[in-house]
């Protein structure tokens, strides 16, 4: 087990990156330089085909065992492809010296008639293009037949050797595996996603006026509520009784909307019938979100009177206030490790304090996620509204990405999340066909407040996953990153302001409302990302944002209890030290503390300054024990090692449960026993507090009278005897030798115990 724990540790690495070798700060300063062979196929002209009006020309590229195919262009002898292919130069074998490009017709089955011409280029003659050079101009190349003779047709292309900084790199089709045909090339490309700003749509329902119904006799005895629908989300107001003919709600319905505001809000006035089991619609109306008032503070919103109609017949007027509140920060990721704390309205954003740069280097030891020992891995990193996705390295358990990205930082108390996934959208006709869910490999989080400014960190992070069988290591990912901050004063200013925007304190949202808004925000973000090309799939977004429901589990309960014990460990240690001093285990320390207490009693003006000095010394002492590496998940604290398989099955069991009734009953009994221990501790603490209250609340008149007499005597003594003398006597009594005081409890403790 000890060896297994070592494998989960964070490891410092020394990659061959430009920043650590004294290179100039550039777009590749945090990654290792990789060379790629780029081929841009632009177009062709004058091709020869058996049936000119019924041909589908395409280009097939080949370097040794590596192969790539362009799109098929229907019915044209002058096709235009404008596609870029990239081959990692380090994977090209020494014997592979020729780059072959063949123009073929898809509709012809015979090999001789299928080929419309070919071009062969020596790889050694392909020029190297540096990042500062302009784009290489494409040229026309004449096609030749299989015998090397010139034939009809020309192909326009350009070939060069560049790095991952090349502008053609993101759009290139990367074919890193031999004899692999991709049917969805876009799913392999690196992409940057920018999430639109998310607003809080507040619908304040006030009342309905001038209600006209078919049956007005029972209008005062009816109950009504408002049903609001935005997209696939429907919210309901509370049910109110119409006492005066104008039902009143005075309730807020909160929605999450993203720019641009092209949504519509559908309202329906519902009447409860047959008690409260069913209801019917009395009228509807539609409100366009773009017509709502925008506000960035707690300013009042104009009241709107909206006509509610049913089949063009007037029903009532709804009095409501509808606004887009841009002063809130709508959390999409976990609030405990958020990547952004700015409000929605950009006018309220604090100035940028720095830039976080990260190089995603490579991964090692990834498990085989598909059949035939295959994994197609890609990374997704999220900070604020900017999401990045690396290219998919096909068929590799040790993928190398070497891609660098940067983010603007507005608050240091934020986290960046990096996850690794297996791309299951690439291969057609196997057990992982298109449409299946991408598989999760692991996740890493980095806290920016722990980083030293300008320092370059390079670590190999373990990818850990808690699964129903137990804790499993899914490989390691190597990252290099740094946090650059030009002004320390700007960061110090941030620590004097609250973390959340001002509107969170002026017009507070309840914890329930915040959780509801977060769930809506995750749905909005997932919908937005799914419309991009290539799309960022729903399971990826939800895993990055920790959208899984937090349900009870014994492992999580033990972990939280241990966190509380660690939090209170300082107080417990102080009590133990006091017991040691009181029992005269350390005589010299006892005398020093007595001397210190008497100095404080007789020279109290130095008390506060001494406390601050002791605190400074303690913080300096903690600095000596400060960890020199970035923090990572504490597997010991999370009880991921000690938990049993049965407890993990309980944690991953969904609601409603899929297990048998006897297993559920057994787990319920275990839950009762475990929760009973925690409740007993809480009950004991409550009992002690109730005993103290009972002494002063005349529940026991004799005990209360004795307490009053004791207070009277104590007040008289403290009035006559100087306070310093009294306090010195108390100190001497508390620190007296165990032989002197009685071993029995004091009479005040006896009262509490008896009661």
N, C-alpha and C positions, 0 to 999 in steps of 0.2 A: 504493500500500500504506500510506503514511503516513496518508492521510485515513481509510482503513479502520480503522487502529488507534485513531485519535482517537474514532471512533464507539463503541468498546468501553470508553471511559473512564467512570469514575464522575463524575456531575455533581451539583453542589449546586443545589438548587432553593429557591424561596421561595413555598410554597403559602399560600393564604389560610386559615390555621387559627387557632383561637382562642388557642392557647398563645403564638404569636408576636405576636399582636396585643394581648397583655396581658389576655386574658380569664380568667375564673375556671376553675380546674381542674374539668373535668366529663367526662362520657362522650363528648363531641364535641370535646375540646380539641385532638386531634391529627388531625382530619379537617376537610374543608370541609363546611359545612352544606348539605344538599340538602333541598328541599321535595318532598313526595309527596302526591298526592291518594289518600286511603284510602277505600275503599267496603266496608263490611261488610254482606253479604247474610245475614240471620239466618234468616227463614222466611216462609212465606205462608199465607194461610187463605182459605177460601171461594172457591177458584178454580172456574172454569167450563170444562168439557171435554166433547167429544163423547161420549167413553166414559169415565166417571169411574173405573171399575175397571181400565182399560187405558190409562193415560196416564203419560208420563215428563216431568214439568215440569222446566224449568231456566230460568235467568236469563241473558240476554245483555246485557253492558254494552258501551257504545260511546261513545268520545269522538273525533270526527273519524275518522281511519283506525285508531285503536287499538280493539281488541276483546278481550273476555274472556268466558268461558263457565263457569258453575258446573257442578257434578256433576248427573247425571240422577237424580231420585228416582222410583222405580217405584211406580205404582198408588196415588198419594195426592194428594188435593186440599188437603192441609195439609202440604206438604213443609217440611223443615228442612234448610238447607244450612250455615249458620254458616261462611261462607267470606269471606276478606278479599282484596281486590284493591288493588294499588298502581300508580299511574301517576306517573312522574317529571314534576313540574310544568313543568320547563324545556322539555320536549319537546311540551307542549301548545301548539298554534298559537293565534294571536290570534283567528282566525275560529272556533275551536272553543269555543263559549261554553255549550254544552248537554251535560249528561251524560244519556244515554239508557239506560234499563233496561227490557228487554222480557222478560216471562214467556212462554215458549213451550212447546209440547208436541212432544217429539221424534218421536212415533209418527205425527203428522199431516204429510202431505206438502204439502197446499195452504197457500199463504202466508196466506190470510185466516183459515182455521180454525186454523192453527198458533199464531198469537199469541193468548195468553190475557189480555193486558193490558200496559200500559206506563206508565212514570213518566219525566218529564223534569224535571231540576233544573238551575238556572243555576249555573255554576261560580263566578260572582262572589258568590253568596249562601252558599257553603259556608264554615263558620267555620274559623278557624285554632286549632289546639290546641297549646299549649305543653307541653314535656316534664313540667313540674311539675303540670299539670292532671290531674284524674281522667279515667277513660274516659268517652267520650261515650255517653249512653244511646240505644239504638236507638228508632225511632219507627215507627208504622204509617202507611203511605201508601196511599191508595186508587188502584186501577188505572183507567186510561182506555183507550179503544179508539183506533184510528187517526184517528178524527174528533175526538178530544178529549173525548168524552162519557164520563161515569162508567160503569163496568161492574162486574160482580161480581168480588170478590176484593180482598185487601189484601196488601201486601208490607211486612215489617218490615226496616228497614235504618238504617244511620247513615253519614254522610259527613263527613269532616273533612280538613283540610290539616295534616300533621305533618312531622316530620323522621325521619331514620334511627334516632333513639333511641326512637321510639315502640314500645310493646310489641307492636304488631301488625306491625311491620316483618319480624321473622324468619319469621312464618307466612304472610305475604302472597304472593300470586302476582304476580310482576312481569312485566308485558307491555310491553317496551320497543320491540318491532318491529311495524310495521304488518302487519295481515292475517296474523298468525302464530298457528296453532292448536297448542297444546301438549297432548300426550297424557300426559306425566308431569310434573305440576306440582311434585311434591315435590323433583325433582332440581334445581330452580332456587333453592331456599331456602337461606339462610345457616343454619349449624348449628355447634354446639360438641359435640365428642366427647371423652369422658373415658375413657381406657383403664384397665381394671382392673389391679390390681397383679399383677406377674408373679413367680412363685416358682420356685425350683429344686427339683425333685423328685429326691432322691438315693436310688437303690436300691443298697444295698450287699449284694451276693450273697456269702455266706460259704461254705456247703457244703450238700450234700444228705446226709441221714442215714437210716439204716434202709431202704435201697433194696430193694424187692421187685419183681422182674421175672419175666416168664414163663420166660425162659431165663436162670436165675441162674448157669449154668456159664460163660458168656462175659461176665459182668458186670464182671470185673476187667480184661478186655482191651478194653473198650469206651471210647469217647470221648463226652463229653456237653457240652452247652452250654445256657444259658437264653436263651429268646427272650421279650422283653417288648414289648408293644404298647400304645400310648396313642393312641387315635384313629386317625389314618392313619400314625402314625410307629411303626416297629418297630426296636428295637435288639437286638443279640446280644452275649452275653458271649463270652469267649475259650473255645476248645475245650480241655478238660482230659481227661486220661486217668485212669480210675478205678483207682488203684493199691491202695487199701486198702478199697474198698467204699463210701467216702464221698467222692465227687468234691468238690474244693475250688476255689473261684474267687478269693475275696478281691478282688473287682472292683466298681467303681462304674459304674452306668448312670445318666446324668443326663438328665432330661426338663425341659421348661418347661411350667408350667401356670398358668392365670390364674384369679382368683377369679370366681365361686364355684366351689368344688371339686366339680363334679358329674360329673367324669370317672371312668372305671374303667380299671384297669391289668390287662391280661390277660397271664398268664405261661404259658409252655409249656416243659416239660423235653424237650429233643430229644436223640436218640441218633444219632451219626454211623454210617452204614452204608456198606458198599462203599468202604472207604478214607475219603475225605472229600468225595466228589462228591454224596452224597445223605444225607438224615436222616429220621427218623420221630419223631412225637410220642409220648412215653411217658405224659404226663399234663399236666393244666392246672389252673390255679386263678385266681380273680379277686380283685383287691384294690381297694377303693374309696379314691380319693385322699383323701377327707375324713377317713379314719381314720388317716392318717399323722401321725407326731409333728411338731409345729411347734417349730422352734428358731431362735433369732436369734443364736446364738454357736456356739462349738465344743464345746458340752456333749455328752456321750455320748448315744447313742440306744439305746433299749431294743431288745433282740433279740426277734424274732418267729419262731415255729415254725409254718409253714404247711403244711397237708396238701395234697400233690399227688395228684390222683386222675385215673383214666381210667375213664369210664363207672361212676362211683360206687365204683370199686375203689381201694383204697389202693396208692400207688406208693412214696412216700417223704415225709419231712419236709424242707422247705427252711428253712434257717437264714438269715435276712436281716434287714437293718436298713433301714427305709424312713422317710424324713424329708422334711419340707418346710423347706428352708433359706431363711430370710428375711434372713440377714445379707449375702447377696451382692447386687451390682447386676448385673442381667441386661441387657446392652446390646441394644437393638433397632436403634438407628441406628449410624452409623460411630463406632467408639471414638475416632478421631482428632478428631472434631468432634461430640462427644456433647452432648445437650441436658439430660442429667440424670446425676448421679453418686450419688444417694441409694440406700441399700439398700432392699430390698423392704419389710421391717418398718418401719412408721411410727414405732415407739418409738425407732428408731436414727437418725431423721432429725435433722440439725442444724437450729437455728432459722432461720427465714426471714430473709434479709438485705436484701431489697428487692423492688421490683416493676418489671417491664419492661412498658412500655406501647407499643403500636404502632398507628399508623393506616395502613391500606392504602388509599391514595388512588385511583390510577388507573393505567392502562397506555396506552402510545402505540406506534404503529407495529407492532402485532401482524400477523403474516401471515394470510392467508386459509387456514383449515384445512379448509374444506368447499367444496363447489361453490357457484356463484353468489356468490363472494367473501364468504363468511359465516364468522364465528367467534363461538362462544358461550363466552366466557372466564369462568373463576372461579379464585379463589386458595385455596390450602391452606397454613396455617402450623402448624408443630409445635414445641412446646417442652415437654420433660418428658412427662407423660402427657396433656397437654391439646392436642388438635387443634382447629383452627377452619377452617371453610370459608365463604367469602363467598358471596353470592348470585351466580347466573349472569346476566351481562348479555348478553342475547340479540342476536345479529346486530349486533355492533359491533367494529370494529378498534381503537377507542379507548375501552374500557370504563371507567366511573367507579363504583367501589365505595364509597369513603368510609365504611368500617367500622372501628371501633376495638376493640381487644381488649387484655387485660392478662394477665400470667402472674406467679405467685410465683417468686422466684429464691432458690435455696439455695446456689448456688456461682457465682462470677463467671466461672470458666474453662469456660464452656459456650457453645453456639451455638444460635441459632434459625434454622430453615429455612423459607423461603417459596418456593412454587412456583406456577406458572401453568399451567392445563390448559384444553383445549377440551372442553366438555361434548358428548358424542356420544349422550346418552340422551334427547334431547328430541323429535326430529322423526320422525314415523311415515311410512313409505312412501317414503323417499328412500334415498340411498346410505349414510346414517348412521343406520340404524334402531336401535331399542333393542337392547341386548346387545353392541354393539360397544365396543371399548376407547376410553377417553378419551385424547386425544392430548396429548403433552407439548409445552409451549412453552418453559419455561425455569425456572431455579432460582437463588435468592439465599441466601447464608448471612451472618449477622451474628454476630461474636464479642463477647460482652458485656464481656469484660475490657478491650477497647480503648476503651470508652465512658467519658466523664467523667460523674460522677454529677450528675443534675439537668439536664444539657445536652440540648437538643432538637436532634436531627439530622433533616435532611430531604434525601434524595438521590433521584436517578433512577438506578436500577441497570439496567445492560444485561442482557438475557436472552440468554445465549450458549449455543449447543448445538454440540457436536462431532458431526458427522454423517459418514457414509462419503464424501460428496463434498468435505467440508472444514468449516472453521469457519464458522458462520452465526449472524448476529444475528437474534433472534426478537422484537425490540422492546425496550421499556424499561418498567419498573415503578417507580412513585414511591411512596416510603414516608416516613413521619415517625415517629420513635420516640425514647424516652428511657428511661433506667435510673435509677430513684429508689432511693437507699440512705440510710436515716435515720442509720445508725451506721457510721462508718469503723472503729471498734474491732472490730466483729463480722467485718468482711471481713478485717482483719489477722489475726484469730485463725484464720481458715480456711487461711491460707497456712502456718501452723505445723503443720497436720495433713495426712496423706496424702490424695490425691484419692479413692482407692477405699476402701470400707468395711474395717473391721478384719478381717473373716472372709477377705478375699482374701489376707491375709498369714498368718493363723493356719492356715488350711486352703486352701492355694494351688490354684488351678485352672490347668491347663496351657494354653498357647495354643491347642492343638487343641480342648480342652474348651470354652474360651471361644468359639471360632468355631462349634462345633456348637450351643452354647446360643443364640448370636445368630441362627443360621439358623432354629432352632425358634421363637425369639421373634418373628421377622418373620412367620412363618406364623401364629402365635397372634394377633398384632396384626391381620393382614390378615383373619383369620376373624372377629375381634371387630368390626372396622369394617364388614365386609360385612353384618352383621346389624342395623346401625342404619338409621334412616329419616330422610333419604335415605342410602343406603349410601355409604361411601367405598370406591371400587373397588380391587381388588387391584393394578392397575398403578400407581395413585396412591400407595398405601402403599409399594410396593417402590421407586418412584422417590424418594420422600421419604426413605426409610431407606437409600438407596444399596445395594440388595440385589444389584446385578449382580455376577457373579463377576469377580474381578480376574485377568485373564489377561495373559500376556506380550505386549508390543508394543514395537516399536522406539522409538516416541515416548515411552512411559512410561519405558523404560530410559534414554534420553537425558536426560529431565527429572530422574530420580532422580540420575543421575551429576552433572548440573549443580548439583543441590541440595547434594551432597557437596562439590563444588568451592567453592561459596559458603560452606559451613560452615567449610572449611579455608582460606578466603581470608586470614583474619587471620594465620595461621601462615605462609603463603606470603609475605605482605607483610612480615612481620618478617624472614624469611630474606633477602628482597631488600634490605631496609634494612641488614641486617648486611653484605651483600656491598658495598653502596655505601660503608659506613663503612670496611670492611676494605681497600677499594681506594683510599681517600683521595680519593673524589670530592667530599666535603664536609669540608674540613679543620676548620672551626670546630666543626661538629657532632661530629667525631671527638675533638677535644680536650675538649669538654664531657662526652662520654660517658666518656672516660678519667678525667677528674676525678671524675665521679660514681661510677665503679666503685671508685676508690681510696678515696673517702670511705666507701663501703659496706664495703670491706675493713677499714679501720682503725677505723671507728666502726660496728660491726655492730648495735648496739642499736637503731639507727634504720631498719634494713632493712625490717622487717615494717610499721611505721607508714608508711614511704615508699611501699611497695607499695600499701597501702590508699588512701593519698592520691592516687597516680597513677590508681588504679581509679576513684575518685570524679571526678577531673578528666575521665577518658575517658567516663564515663557522662554527665556534664554536657555534654560536647562532642557526644555522640550525641543528646542531647535537642534541641540546636539544629537537628539535621537530621531530627527526628521529623516524620513526615507529619501534616498537620493534618486529614486526612479519614480516614474509616473504610477499612480495607483491603478490597480486592476481589481477585478472581482475577487472577493474574499470567499473562497469555496468552503473554508472551515466555518465561517460565520453563517453562511447560508444553509449549513447542514446538508449540503449536496452529497457528502460522503456518507454520512451516518444514516440517512433515511433509507427505509426499506422499500422493496419493490411494491408491496401492497400500498404503502403510503403514496408512492409515485403514481400508481394506477388511480388512486383516489384523486390526486391533484389534476390529472389529465382527463378524468372522466367528465364529459360535458353534462349540461343540464338541458333536458331531463336525462337521467342516468341510463346507460345501456346495459347495466349489470343486473344480475339476478336479485330477487327480493331478499334472500337470506344474506347476501354479501352486503347489501345496503343496510340491513338491520344491524349487522355486526359492526359496520363502520359507524353507524349512529350511536351504538353503545360505547364505542371507543371515544367518539367525540364527547359524549356526556361525561365519561370518566376524566378525559383530559381537561375539558372546560370546567369540571367540578373543582379541580385543583386551583385553577386561576380564580374562580369565583370565591373559593374559601379564603384565598389570600386577600382579595378585595373585601370580603365580608369581615375578616379579622381587623383590617384597617378601619373599616366603618364602625365596628364595635368599639374600638378604642376611642374614636372620636365621639361616639354617642355617650360613652361613660364620662368623658370630660364635660360634655354638655349637661348631662344629668346632674352633676354636682352643683350646677348653677341654675337649674330650671325647676327646683322644688319637687322633683319627682320623689326624692328621698328627703323629707324635711329635716331630719336630724343631720344628715351629711351636709346639707346646704347651710344650716345654722352653724355647724362647726367651721365650715369654710368662711362664713362671715366673721366669726370670732377670730379666726386665724388672720384674716385680712385686717381686722381692726388692730390686733396686736402688732402685726407687721408694719402697718402704717404708723403706729405710735413709735415703734422702735426706730424706723427709718427717719422719722421726723426729728428725733432727739440725737441719734448717732449720725455722724457725718457719712456721706455716701461712700467715700473712699474706704473708710474703716469697714463699713458693711460689706462692700464688694471684696475687700481683702479677706474678710472672714469666710465669705462664700468660696473664694478660690482655695483657701487653706483647707476648707472642709472637703471640697471636691478632689483635691490632690493629696489628701492625708494618707498616711500609711495604712495598708489593709488591716493591721493589728488594731488600730485605734477605733475606726467606726464599727458599728454592729453589723454582723453578716446578714441580718434580717432587713427586709424592705422598710422604707420609711412609712410613716402613718398615712401620708397622702397616697402613696402607691397602694397601701392596704385598702383605702377607701375605694379606689378605682377597681381593684381586683374583687373586693366583696360585692360591689355593686354590679 
